[in-house]
């Protein structure tokens, strides 16, 4: 069944992580027409020092 991986900057609190998993799961379940329990969401924290965009590290902004 659907597996969604979300990479985001570290430092998010537990409540935001919970809401993210809930809302992503509900959306995927609805669009994929599958049971909510069939959706897996993996949340990975990434340090800004390990995140680059547009040729620069996010930590340098």
C-alpha positions, 0 to 999 in steps of 0.5 A: 500500500502507499508509503510516503516519505517526508524529509523536513528540517529537524526541530519540529515539535511532536504535535506538528509531526502528529498533524503532518502524519494525520493529514498526509495519511488522510489525503493519500487514503482519500486519493488512493481510495485505500483504507487509512490504516494502509497508508504509511508515512515516514518522517525524516528530520534533516539538519539544515547543514545537510540540506541544499537548494539552489546550490547553497546550504540552507544553513547559510541563509 
